[in-house]
Amino acid sequence: MTYNTRNINNIYYIFIITHLIFWTLVPTLTNQNLPLDTIEALAWGSNLDWGFNKHPPMSAFFPEIFFQIFGSQDWAYYLLSQIFVLISFFYVFKFSKEIFKNDLLGLISVLLIETIYFYNFTTPEFNVNICQLPFWSLTVYFSWKIYNSKEIKFLDCFLVGLFASFGFLSKYLFVYLLASIDLLFIYLIFIRRDRKFDFKYLITVEVFLIALVPHFIWLNNNEFITITYGLARTGLEQSSLIDHIKFPLIFFIKQVGLLIPFLILVWLLVKKIKLKFNFKDKKLLFLIAINILPIILMFLTSLVIGSKIRTMWMTPFYLFFGTLFVYLFQAQINIKKLQAFAVGFIFFFFLSPILYTYFSISKDNKRTDYPGKEIAIKTQYAWDQQFNSKINVVYGDEWNAGNLSYHLTSRPVWGGLVVRKKLDQLKDYMCLDNVCVGSK
């Protein structure tokens, strides 16, 4: 078979369409309720602000747009998540083709990362990690345009600043990518001195900071609640001396473990593992900066402060791993072995949704088994027995109250935890367990 551009593009589109269909339909058909983080994002979205108690605002903004279009149709939010994944895949493909000047190697780079846990099994749950993906890939792509161009364009700098701000407003850990790219440019400009400083670089910083101003104001007005929540999640307050060794070691083992399917495919692809590093190689430096350096910085964070690194935090970090590994081994890729690679890829591609279906159907104590619709119907019935008004506010935690906000036809605004002062301001209200619904 000859691998011309048309064939490769056709394979790519078949791949992304199949991925989209599988990972939208499978959770739609096997889950009774949306996952925790998606319900949480929808709860925040019902009462949009420039930040929330756990995260910055971007992950709530997009589900709210979809809610305004589709309402409480679960499939729409599984679709939203896959759209974010596929946008990131598109820019990985586009970037890889520019790196290799070879469409086939660009396609292989994308197919490789499909086998990584973060880009298949976990994708149905739209959350802050999924929300980062397109902005991570876009920031890398336009940073590459700046890095690789003899003449730096204003638009590229503007877009890097804009997409970087969107990524940061999705999750603060996006800063690990930004720090890595900045360190690369600092190294080239001030240490190697083979690149001149250009004042257009400052455009990225200006756009980034201007876009974040409303969120910074919100942070200041809310006692930096998202930052304190993030620090609490690391277990930093309970950190002991042994944690400086234990948590980095656990982090390292988990990263190797989740890459096993990816590494198996790499092994099927190459004749023999032979590595040569040429640190004068401009492309290799960039690939190391966007792939390895963010992980090293995360590892050092855990090592220095003894913090726990949760596996899901690493979701966007591996987007360009396929590109890196193909670049390292491109001279050893055996075209005759592509059949074995294709068989391995198809095996992992189908294995993941099969496992998801099995776990979703066989286990009945998951969040996605929560009877959210039934509880909303019962709540509405109980309300109608007492009041003639419309439910337009709900108080409680993001899960219980968020489900009511999502499933009730009036789509009440989530107002945070139950507080007596809030209830006293309502015209009518009714409390069930730890959730209260009311009418203002």
C-alpha positions in Angstrom: 0.0 0.0 0.0 1.3 3.5 -0.9 0.9 6.0 1.8 0.1 9.2 0.0 -1.2 12.4 1.6 -4.8 11.6 0.6 -4.7 8.1 2.1 -3.2 9.4 5.4 -5.7 12.2 5.7 -8.5 9.7 5.1 -7.2 7.4 7.8 -6.9 10.4 10.2 -10.5 11.4 9.6 -11.8 7.9 10.0 -9.8 7.6 13.2 -11.2 10.9 14.8 -14.8 10.2 13.6 -14.6 6.7 15.1 -13.1 8.0 18.3 -15.9 10.7 18.5 -18.7 8.2 17.9 -17.4 5.5 20.3 -16.6 7.8 23.2 -19.9 9.7 22.8 -22.1 6.7 22.4 -20.5 4.3 24.9 -21.0 6.5 28.1 -24.4 7.7 26.8 -25.6 4.1 26.6 -24.0 2.7 29.7 -24.2 5.5 32.2 -27.4 6.6 34.0 -26.0 9.9 35.2 -23.3 12.3 34.2 -20.0 11.9 36.1 -19.1 14.0 39.2 -16.8 16.6 37.6 -19.3 17.3 34.8 -22.2 17.8 37.2 -19.9 20.0 39.2 -19.0 22.1 36.1 -22.7 22.4 35.2 -23.5 23.5 38.8 -20.9 26.3 38.5 -22.1 27.1 35.0 -25.6 27.8 36.2 -24.2 30.7 38.2 -21.2 31.8 36.1 -18.5 33.8 37.7 -14.8 34.5 37.2 -13.9 31.7 39.5 -15.2 29.1 41.8 -14.3 27.5 45.1 -12.1 24.8 43.5 -11.1 26.0 40.0 -10.9 29.0 37.7 -13.9 29.5 35.4 -13.2 28.1 32.0 -14.4 24.5 32.7 -17.8 25.8 33.7 -18.1 28.2 30.8 -18.2 25.6 28.0 -20.7 23.2 29.6 -23.0 26.2 30.2 -22.9 27.1 26.5 -23.9 23.5 25.7 -26.6 23.6 28.3 -28.1 26.7 26.7 -28.1 24.8 23.4 -29.0 21.2 24.4 -30.4 21.4 27.9 -30.2 18.3 30.1 -29.2 15.8 27.4 -26.3 13.7 28.8 -24.9 12.8 25.4 -24.2 16.5 24.7 -21.6 16.7 27.5 -19.9 13.5 26.4 -19.8 15.0 22.9 -18.4 18.3 24.4 -15.6 16.3 26.0 -14.7 14.6 22.8 -14.7 17.8 20.8 -12.0 19.1 23.2 -10.0 15.9 22.8 -10.2 16.0 19.0 -9.2 19.7 18.8 -6.1 18.8 20.7 -5.5 15.8 18.4 -5.9 18.0 15.3 -3.2 20.4 16.5 -0.9 17.5 17.5 -1.3 16.1 14.0 -0.7 19.6 12.4 2.3 20.2 14.6 3.8 16.8 13.9 3.4 17.1 10.2 5.4 20.4 10.4 8.1 18.7 12.5 8.6 15.7 10.2 7.5 17.1 6.8 6.0 13.7 6.6 2.2 13.1 6.9 2.6 9.4 7.8 4.8 10.1 10.8 2.4 12.9 11.8 -0.4 10.4 11.7 1.5 7.8 13.8 2.3 10.5 16.4 -1.5 11.0 17.0 -2.3 7.3 16.9 0.3 6.6 19.5 -1.3 9.0 22.1 -4.7 7.5 21.6 -3.4 4.5 23.6 -2.7 6.7 26.6 -5.3 6.3 29.4 -5.9 10.1 29.5 -7.1 10.3 25.9 -9.5 7.3 25.9 -10.9 5.8 29.1 -11.1 9.1 31.1 -12.4 11.3 28.3 -16.2 11.0 28.9 -15.9 13.1 32.1 -15.6 16.7 31.1 -13.6 18.5 33.7 -10.7 20.9 34.2 -8.2 18.4 32.9 -10.1 17.8 29.6 -10.7 21.6 29.4 -7.0 22.2 29.2 -6.3 19.9 26.2 -7.1 22.1 23.2 -5.4 25.2 24.8 -2.3 23.1 25.7 -2.0 21.9 22.0 -2.8 25.4 20.6 -0.3 27.1 22.9 2.4 24.6 21.9 1.6 24.9 18.2 1.7 28.7 18.1 4.8 28.7 20.3 6.4 26.5 17.7 5.4 29.0 15.0 7.3 31.7 17.0 10.2 29.4 17.7 10.6 28.2 14.1 10.1 31.5 12.3 12.8 33.8 11.2 10.3 36.7 11.4 8.1 36.7 14.5 4.5 37.6 13.7 2.3 39.7 16.0 -0.6 37.3 15.5 1.3 34.3 16.6 2.4 36.1 19.8 -1.2 37.3 20.4 -2.6 33.8 20.0 0.0 32.2 22.4 -0.9 34.8 25.0 -4.6 34.2 24.5 -4.6 30.4 24.4 -2.2 30.3 27.4 -4.6 32.5 29.4 -7.5 30.2 28.5 -5.4 27.2 29.6 -4.5 28.9 32.9 -8.2 29.7 33.4 -9.0 26.1 32.9 -6.4 24.9 35.5 -3.5 26.6 37.2 -1.2 23.6 36.5 -1.1 24.9 32.9 1.7 27.1 34.2 4.0 24.1 34.0 3.8 24.2 30.3 4.3 27.9 30.2 7.3 27.8 32.5 8.9 25.1 30.3 8.5 27.1 27.1 9.8 30.2 28.8 12.8 28.4 30.1 13.6 27.2 26.6 13.5 30.7 25.2 15.5 32.1 28.1 18.1 29.3 27.5 18.4 30.1 23.8 18.5 33.9 24.2 20.6 34.5 27.3 22.7 31.3 27.6 23.3 29.9 24.1 22.9 33.3 22.6 21.9 31.9 19.2 18.6 33.8 19.3 18.0 37.5 19.7 15.5 38.9 22.1 12.5 40.4 20.3 10.1 42.8 22.0 7.2 41.0 20.3 7.7 38.3 22.9 6.2 40.7 25.4 3.0 40.7 23.5 2.3 37.1 24.7 2.9 38.3 28.3 0.7 41.4 27.9 -2.2 39.5 26.4 -1.9 36.7 29.0 -2.0 39.1 31.9 -4.8 41.3 30.5 -7.0 38.3 29.9 -6.4 37.2 33.5 -7.2 40.5 35.2 -10.9 39.7 35.9 -10.0 36.4 37.5 -7.2 38.0 39.6 -9.8 40.6 40.9 -12.2 37.7 41.7 -9.4 35.8 43.5 -8.6 38.8 45.6 -12.2 39.4 46.5 -12.6 35.7 47.4 -9.5 35.3 49.6 -7.6 33.2 46.9 -9.9 30.3 47.6 -9.0 28.3 44.5 -5.3 28.4 45.4 -5.9 27.3 49.0 -8.1 24.4 47.7 -5.3 23.4 45.2 -2.7 23.4 47.9 -5.0 21.4 50.2 -5.3 18.7 47.5 -1.6 18.1 47.5 -1.6 17.1 51.2 1.1 19.7 51.8 -0.1 20.6 55.3 0.4 17.0 56.5 3.7 16.5 54.6 6.5 14.7 56.4 10.1 14.1 55.5 9.5 10.7 54.0 6.9 12.3 51.7 9.7 14.0 49.8 10.8 10.5 48.7 7.5 8.6 48.8 5.3 10.9 46.6 7.9 11.5 43.9 8.6 7.7 43.7 4.8 7.0 43.5 4.5 9.7 40.9 7.2 8.2 38.7 5.9 4.6 38.9 2.4 5.7 38.0 3.7 7.6 34.9 5.6 4.6 33.7 2.5 2.4 34.3 0.1 4.5 32.3 2.5 4.6 29.4 2.7 0.8 29.0 0.3 0.5 26.0 2.0 3.5 24.4 5.4 1.9 24.9 4.2 -1.4 23.5 3.1 0.4 20.3 6.4 2.2 20.0 8.2 -1.2 20.3 6.0 -2.6 17.5 7.0 0.4 15.4 10.8 0.4 15.5 13.4 -2.2 14.5 15.6 -1.7 17.6 15.7 0.8 20.4 18.7 3.1 19.7 18.9 6.6 21.1 21.1 9.5 20.0 20.7 12.9 21.5 21.9 16.0 19.7 21.2 18.9 21.9 22.0 21.3 19.0 19.0 19.9 17.2 16.5 22.7 17.3 13.4 20.5 16.9 14.6 18.1 19.6 15.1 20.9 22.1 11.6 22.1 21.5 10.1 18.6 21.9 12.0 18.1 25.1 10.9 21.4 26.4 7.2 20.7 25.8 7.2 17.0 26.8 9.9 16.2 29.3 10.5 19.5 31.1 7.0 20.0 32.4 7.1 16.4 33.9 10.5 17.1 35.4 9.2 20.3 37.0 6.2 18.5 38.4 8.5 15.8 39.8 10.7 18.4 41.3 7.7 20.1 42.9 6.8 16.8 44.6 10.4 16.2 45.6 11.1 19.7 47.0 7.8 20.3 48.9 6.8 16.7 49.5 3.4 17.1 47.8 1.2 14.4 46.4 0.7 14.6 42.6 -2.6 13.1 41.6 -2.5 11.1 38.4 -5.3 12.9 36.6 -3.4 16.2 36.9 -1.1 14.9 34.2 -3.8 14.6 31.6 -2.4 17.2 29.1 1.2 16.5 29.8 1.5 13.6 27.3 -0.2 15.2 24.2 3.0 15.4 22.3 4.7 12.3 23.5 3.9 10.5 20.3 5.7 13.3 18.3 8.7 13.1 20.6 9.1 9.3 20.4 8.6 9.2 16.6 11.2 12.0 16.3 13.7 10.0 18.4 13.2 6.8 16.5 12.2 8.0 13.0 15.4 6.6 11.5 14.6 3.2 12.9 10.9 3.0 12.0 10.4 0.0 9.9 7.6 0.6 7.3 7.2 -3.2 7.0 6.3 -3.3 10.6 3.4 -0.9 10.2 1.0 -3.9 9.9 2.0 -5.1 13.4 1.7 -1.5 14.6 -1.8 -1.2 13.1 -2.9 -4.5 14.7 -1.6 -3.3 18.1 -3.3 0.1 17.7 -6.7 -1.5 16.8 -6.4 -3.8 19.7 -5.9 -1.0 22.2 -8.4 1.3 20.4 -11.2 -1.2 20.9 -10.0 -2.5 24.3 -10.6 0.8 26.1 -14.3 1.3 25.2 -14.9 -2.4 25.9 -13.4 -2.1 29.4 -15.3 1.1 30.0 -18.6 -0.6 29.0 -17.8 -3.6 31.2 -17.1 -1.4 34.3 -20.0 0.8 33.7 -22.5 -2.1 33.4 -21.0 -4.5 35.9 -20.6 -2.1 38.8 -23.6 -0.4 40.2 -22.2 1.8 43.0 -20.6 4.5 40.8 -21.4 8.2 40.6 -22.7 7.5 37.1 -25.4 5.1 38.6 -26.8 8.0 40.7 -30.6 8.3 40.1 -30.4 12.0 39.4 -33.5 12.3 37.2 -35.7 10.3 39.6 -34.6 12.4 42.6 -35.3 15.6 40.6 -38.8 14.3 39.7 -39.6 13.5 43.3 -38.3 16.8 44.5 -40.4 18.7 42.0 -43.5 16.7 43.0 -42.9 17.4 46.7 -42.4 21.1 45.9 -45.6 21.3 43.8 -47.6 19.9 46.8 -46.6 22.9 48.9 -45.9 25.9 46.6 -47.1 27.5 43.4 -43.9 29.2 42.7 -41.0 28.1 40.5 -37.8 26.6 41.9 -35.1 28.9 40.8 -32.3 28.3 43.3 -30.7 25.2 44.9 -28.3 25.1 47.8 -26.0 22.2 48.8 -22.8 20.6 47.7 -22.0 20.5 43.9 -22.9 16.9 43.5 -26.4 16.7 45.2 -27.5 20.2 44.5 -25.7 20.2 41.1 -27.8 17.2 40.0 -31.0 19.0 40.9 -29.8 22.1 39.1 -29.1 20.0 36.0 -32.2 17.7 36.1 -35.0 20.1 37.2 -36.8 21.5 34.2 -36.6 25.1 35.7 -32.8 24.8 35.9 -32.4 26.5 39.2 -29.1 28.4 39.9 -26.7 26.6 42.2 -26.1 29.0 45.1 -23.4 27.1 47.1 -23.7 25.3 50.4 -26.8 25.6 52.6 -26.6 28.6 54.9 -29.5 29.8 57.1 -28.9 33.4 56.0 -29.5 32.4 52.4 -32.7 30.6 53.2 -34.1 33.5 55.1 -33.9 35.6 51.9 -36.1 33.2 50.0 -39.8 33.6 49.4 -40.4 29.8 49.6 -38.0 27.0 50.3 -37.9 23.3 51.1 -35.0 21.2 52.4 -34.4 17.5 51.8 -31.4 16.0 53.6 -28.4 18.4 52.9 -30.0 20.1 49.9 -32.5 23.0 49.8 -34.5 24.2 46.9 -36.2 27.6 46.8 -37.8 30.4 45.0 -36.5 34.0 45.4 
